[in-house]
C-alpha cells in the first residue's frame, strides 16, 4: 500500500511539472511574428529629384504618383555634382501622398495674350497664323486664323534653340566643354569635309553659340531663297566658306547675330556624333519632348541648324515646355552655359528657375515669298506662348509683340 501511494505521488508530481513547462516554455502561435526595428542614420530620400533631373535632360518618362519611374542613364553634366553618395534604400511602402498645390489659373492670361495677338495681327495686315498658350498643367489655349494650330510650318530661327540644346547634350556625351576650340576637334570636322584652318582654330564653340566668334558677314543673307537651297547638307557648304580667312571680318567677343555661327555648329554636331544633323537632334531634343511632327526637308530644310525645322505651334510649345521649365539645369543655372547679353544656347534668358523668362523670334523674308515668322516666350513655371504667321515680313521684336508678351508674362 505504501508503495502504491508513493507511486501515485510521483505520477501526479510529474504531470504537474510537465504542465508548468508547457505553460512557460511552449512555442509561439504560428501566425505571430517577432517585431523589430532597424535604426538608420541615412537621410530621408528626397522623392523624385534625380528622376526628374534625368527626365528633363534625356526625356525619360515621368512616373505617375505612386508608381516607379523607368530607369534612365543621366548623361555627364558638370553642373550636377551629388553632395553625398547615391544610396538605394528599399522600402515596402512609399511616404504618405501629399496633394499637389493647385496650378495657377492661366485662363485669364491666355485670354489677354489671345486678344493682344489678334490686335497685333490685325494692325499689321496679317490674316494667317496660329497661337498657342500652354499652361503648366498641360491645358492648351488654341487660336487659329486661316491656319490650324496643329499644322506644321517653318519655325525659322526658333530652330537655333534645338541646335544649342542638342550640342550641349552631345558635348556632355563626349566629355567636352563649350570652350572646346575648333582646332581641338579638327580631325572629326575634317571627316565631314569641313576643316578648321590656322586662322580660325582658336574659335570656341561658346563663341559660336553666343554669336561672338568674329565670323562676319552672315553668308546666309541674300541667298535664303536661292537655288542653293534644297540640299540638306547646305550648312556644311556655308560653314566651309565661313571658315575661310577672308570671312573672319568681325570683332571676336562682340555680339553679332549671324546664322553662319549655327551653320558651323551643325557641322560640329555631325562631326561628333557621326549622324546627320537632323538625326542627331531628333534623337536628343525633339523625340524626348514627345514631338512627332517635326521635320527638316526641302528648301526650308536646307537651313537646318540655323533655321530649317518645321513643326506646329502646338508641338513647339510642348518642346519649349519640356526644355525651358524649372528643374532643367540650363534654366535653373543659366550661367553654367555660355551666355552673352542674355543670349544663351539659341535663345535669350532673363532670370532663372521658375521665374526665368525665355524667348526667341524668327522670320523669313524673300521677294515673291514665302514671308513668315514665329515667336516663342516661355516662363520657367511651364507657361509657354508660341505664335506663327505668314503673308508679310514682320518681326515680333521690331513690332513690340515680344514686349507685349513679356509684359503679360511678368
C-alpha positions in Angstrom: 0.0 0.0 0.0 2.8 2.4 0.9 4.5 1.6 -2.4 1.3 2.4 -4.4 0.9 5.7 -2.5 4.4 6.8 -3.3 4.0 5.8 -7.0 0.8 7.8 -7.2 2.5 10.9 -5.8 5.4 10.6 -8.3 3.0 10.4 -11.2 0.9 13.4 -10.0 4.1 15.5 -9.4 5.4 14.6 -12.9 2.2 15.6 -14.6 2.2 18.9 -12.7 5.8 19.6 -13.7 5.1 18.9 -17.4 2.1 21.3 -17.3 4.2 24.1 -15.9 6.8 23.6 -18.6 4.2 23.7 -21.3 2.8 26.9 -19.9 6.1 28.8 -19.7 8.2 27.2 -22.4 5.7 26.3 -25.1 6.1 27.5 -28.8 4.5 30.8 -30.0 1.5 30.8 -32.2 2.2 30.1 -35.9 0.8 33.5 -37.1 2.8 35.5 -34.6 6.0 37.2 -35.8 8.8 38.9 -33.9 8.6 42.7 -34.0 11.8 44.6 -34.5 13.1 47.9 -35.9 16.4 48.7 -37.6 17.8 52.1 -36.7 19.3 54.1 -39.7 21.2 57.3 -40.0 20.5 57.6 -43.7 18.9 60.9 -44.6 15.3 60.8 -45.7 15.1 60.4 -49.5 14.1 63.5 -51.5 11.3 62.0 -53.6 11.8 62.2 -57.4 14.6 64.8 -57.6 17.1 62.6 -59.5 14.3 61.1 -61.6 13.0 64.5 -62.7 16.5 65.8 -63.4 17.2 62.8 -65.7 13.8 63.3 -67.4 14.5 66.9 -68.2 17.9 66.0 -69.6 17.2 62.9 -71.7 13.4 62.7 -71.9 12.8 59.8 -69.6 9.1 59.3 -68.9 7.9 60.8 -65.6 6.2 58.4 -63.2 2.7 59.0 -62.1 2.2 59.4 -58.3 2.6 56.1 -56.6 4.5 54.5 -59.5 8.1 53.8 -60.1 9.9 55.7 -62.8 11.7 53.7 -65.5 15.4 53.7 -65.0 17.4 56.1 -67.2 21.0 57.0 -67.6 22.0 60.5 -66.7 24.5 62.0 -69.1 27.6 63.5 -67.5 26.8 67.1 -66.5 29.5 69.3 -65.0 26.8 71.4 -63.4 25.4 68.5 -61.3 27.5 67.1 -58.5 25.8 64.9 -55.9 26.5 66.2 -52.3 26.6 62.6 -51.0 26.8 59.1 -52.4 23.6 57.9 -54.1 22.1 55.1 -52.0 19.3 52.8 -52.9 17.1 52.3 -49.8 14.4 49.6 -50.4 11.1 50.4 -48.8 7.9 48.4 -48.6 5.6 51.4 -49.0 6.1 55.0 -50.1 5.6 58.0 -47.9 2.1 59.3 -47.5 0.9 61.1 -50.6 0.6 64.8 -50.3 -1.9 66.6 -52.6 -0.1 68.8 -55.0 -0.7 72.5 -54.8 -3.3 73.6 -57.5 -1.7 75.0 -60.6 -2.2 78.7 -61.1 -5.2 79.6 -63.3 -3.8 80.7 -66.6 -7.1 81.1 -68.3 -7.2 84.9 -67.8 -3.6 85.2 -69.0 -4.4 83.1 -72.1 -7.3 85.4 -73.0 -5.2 88.5 -72.6 -2.5 87.0 -74.8 -5.0 86.0 -77.4 -6.5 89.5 -77.5 -3.1 91.1 -77.8 -2.0 88.7 -80.6 -5.2 89.2 -82.6 -4.8 93.0 -82.3 -1.2 92.7 -83.4 -2.1 90.5 -86.4 -4.8 93.0 -87.5 -2.6 96.0 -87.1 0.0 94.5 -89.5 -2.5 93.2 -92.0 -1.8 89.5 -91.2 -4.6 87.1 -91.8 -3.0 83.7 -91.5 -1.4 82.4 -88.3 -1.7 80.4 -85.2 -1.3 81.0 -81.4 -1.0 78.5 -78.6 -0.8 79.2 -74.9 0.3 76.1 -72.9 -0.3 76.0 -69.2 1.9 74.2 -66.6 -0.8 71.6 -66.2 -0.9 70.8 -69.9 -4.0 72.8 -70.7 -3.7 74.4 -74.1 -5.4 77.5 -75.4 -5.6 77.5 -79.2 -6.4 80.2 -81.7 -6.1 79.8 -85.5 -6.6 82.4 -88.2 -6.9 80.6 -91.5 -4.5 78.0 -90.0 -4.9 75.1 -87.6 -2.6 75.2 -84.5 -1.7 71.6 -85.4 -0.5 72.5 -88.9 3.3 72.0 -89.4 5.0 75.2 -90.5 8.6 76.5 -90.6 9.8 77.9 -87.3 12.7 79.8 -88.8 15.3 80.9 -86.2 13.4 79.1 -83.4 15.5 76.2 -84.8 18.5 77.6 -83.1 17.3 76.5 -79.6 17.1 72.9 -80.9 20.7 73.2 -82.2 22.1 74.8 -78.9 20.4 72.2 -76.6 21.4 69.4 -79.0 25.1 70.3 -78.9 25.0 70.8 -75.2 23.9 67.2 -74.8 26.5 66.0 -77.4 29.3 67.7 -75.6 28.4 66.0 -72.3 28.3 62.7 -74.1 31.8 63.2 -75.3 33.3 64.7 -72.1 33.8 68.0 -73.9 33.0 71.6 -72.8 31.7 74.7 -74.5 35.2 76.2 -74.5 36.5 73.5 -76.8 38.3 75.1 -79.8 37.7 74.2 -83.4 41.3 73.2 -83.6 40.8 70.6 -80.9 38.2 68.7 -83.0 39.8 69.4 -86.3 40.1 65.6 -87.2 36.4 65.0 -86.6 35.4 68.0 -88.6 37.7 67.1 -91.4 35.9 63.7 -91.6 32.7 65.6 -92.6 34.7 67.7 -95.1 34.9 71.0 -93.1 38.5 71.5 -91.8 39.4 74.4 -89.5 42.4 76.5 -90.6 45.2 78.2 -88.7 43.3 81.5 -88.6 40.1 80.0 -87.0 41.4 77.1 -84.9 41.1 79.3 -81.8 37.3 79.9 -82.2 35.4 78.2 -79.3 32.1 76.6 -79.5 30.9 79.0 -76.8 31.7 82.0 -79.1 29.7 80.4 -81.9 26.6 79.6 -79.9 26.5 83.2 -78.4 27.3 84.9 -81.8 30.6 86.3 -80.6 33.0 84.3 -82.8 34.0 87.2 -85.1 32.6 85.4 -88.1 31.2 88.0 -90.5 29.4 88.8 -92.7 26.4 86.5 -92.4 26.9 84.3 -95.5 23.3 83.1 -95.5 21.8 86.6 -96.1 20.8 87.2 -99.7 20.9 83.5 -100.5 18.0 82.4 -98.4 15.7 81.9 -101.5 18.4 80.9 -104.0 18.8 77.7 -105.9 21.5 76.7 -103.4 18.7 75.6 -101.1 17.1 72.2 -101.4 20.2 70.2 -100.3 20.0 69.2 -96.6 23.8 69.4 -96.2 24.0 73.0 -97.2 25.1 74.1 -93.7 28.4 72.2 -94.4 29.0 74.4 -97.5 28.2 77.6 -95.6 30.4 76.5 -92.7 33.3 75.7 -95.1 33.0 79.1 -96.7 32.7 80.9 -93.3 36.0 79.4 -92.1 38.0 80.9 -95.0 40.4 83.6 -93.9 38.6 86.4 -95.8 35.3 85.7 -94.0 36.6 86.4 -90.5 35.9 90.1 -90.6 34.1 90.7 -87.4 35.3 91.5 -83.9 35.8 88.5 -81.6 33.9 88.7 -78.3 31.5 91.3 -79.8 27.9 90.2 -80.2 26.9 89.9 -83.9 23.8 87.8 -84.6 24.8 85.6 -87.5 23.2 82.4 -89.0 26.7 81.3 -90.1 27.7 80.6 -86.5 24.9 78.0 -86.3 25.8 76.5 -89.6 29.2 75.7 -88.1 27.6 74.3 -85.0 25.5 72.0 -87.2 28.8 70.6 -88.7 30.2 70.1 -85.2 27.2 68.1 -84.2 27.6 65.8 -87.2 31.4 65.6 -86.6 31.0 64.5 -83.0 28.0 62.1 -83.4 28.6 60.5 -86.8 24.9 61.2 -87.6 23.3 63.8 -89.8 22.3 67.0 -88.0 18.6 66.2 -88.2 19.0 62.6 -86.9 21.3 63.7 -84.0 18.9 66.4 -82.8 15.7 64.4 -83.3 17.2 61.7 -81.1 18.4 64.1 -78.4 16.0 67.0 -78.3 12.8 66.6 -80.4 11.8 63.0 -79.7 12.4 63.2 -75.9 10.0 66.1 -75.8 7.3 63.8 -77.3 7.2 65.7 -80.7 6.3 63.6 -83.7 5.6 66.1 -86.5 8.9 67.9 -86.6 10.8 67.7 -89.9 13.7 69.0 -91.9 13.1 68.7 -95.6 13.0 70.5 -98.9 14.1 74.1 -99.5 13.4 75.3 -96.0 15.1 72.2 -94.5 18.4 73.2 -96.1 18.7 75.9 -93.5 18.9 73.0 -91.0 20.8 74.0 -87.9 20.1 77.8 -88.2 16.5 77.8 -89.5 15.4 74.6 -91.0 12.9 72.9 -88.6 9.2 72.7 -89.3 6.5 71.8 -86.7 3.2 73.0 -85.5 2.6 75.7 -82.9 1.3 73.1 -80.5 4.5 70.9 -80.9 6.9 73.8 -80.5 5.0 74.8 -77.3 5.4 71.3 -75.9 9.1 71.2 -76.9 9.6 74.6 -75.2 7.8 73.4 -72.0 10.0 70.3 -71.9 13.3 72.1 -72.1 12.5 75.6 -70.7 11.0 74.7 -67.4 12.5 74.9 -63.9 14.3 71.6 -63.0 16.2 71.7 -66.2 19.8 72.8 -65.4 20.0 75.2 -68.4 17.1 77.1 -66.8 18.0 76.7 -63.1 21.6 77.7 -63.6 21.9 79.6 -66.9 25.4 80.8 -66.0 26.6 77.2 -66.2 26.3 77.6 -70.0 27.7 80.2 -72.3 25.8 83.5 -72.4 26.3 86.9 -73.8 23.9 89.8 -73.4 21.4 87.3 -72.2 21.7 85.2 -75.3 22.4 81.6 -74.4 22.0 78.4 -76.4 19.9 79.7 -79.2 17.5 81.7 -77.0 17.5 84.7 -74.7 17.0 84.1 -71.0 16.5 86.5 -68.1 16.4 85.2 -64.5 16.4 81.6 -63.5 14.3 78.7 -62.2 10.5 79.1 -62.1 10.9 82.9 -62.7 13.0 82.6 -65.8 11.8 84.3 -68.9 13.0 82.7 -72.2 12.2 83.9 -75.7 13.3 84.0 -79.3 11.9 85.1 -82.6 12.5 84.3 -86.2 11.3 85.3 -89.6 12.0 84.5 -93.3 11.7 87.2 -95.9 12.0 86.8 -99.6 10.7 88.7 -102.6 7.9 86.6 -104.0 7.6 84.6 -100.8 7.4 82.8 -98.6 7.3 85.5 -95.9 6.7 84.1 -92.5 7.6 84.5 -88.8 7.5 82.7 -85.5 7.9 83.6 -81.8 8.2 81.8 -78.5 8.1 83.1 -75.0 8.3 80.7 -72.1 8.3 81.1 -68.3 10.2 78.8 -66.0 7.0 77.7 -64.3 5.9 75.9 -67.5 3.8 78.5 -69.2 4.6 78.9 -72.9 3.4 81.1 -75.7 4.0 80.2 -79.4 2.8 82.2 -82.3 3.4 81.9 -86.0 2.2 83.8 -89.1 2.8 84.2 -92.8 2.0 86.7 -95.5 4.3 89.6 -94.7 7.9 90.0 -93.5 7.1 91.1 -89.9 9.4 90.8 -86.9 7.9 90.2 -83.5 10.8 92.0 -81.9 10.7 95.1 -84.1 6.9 95.5 -83.8 6.7 95.1 -80.0 4.9 91.8 -80.0 7.7 90.3 -77.9 7.5 93.2 -75.4 3.7 92.7 -75.1 4.1 89.0 -74.4 6.9 89.7 -71.9 4.8 92.3 -70.0 1.9 89.8 -69.8 4.1 87.0 -68.6 5.7 89.1 -65.8 
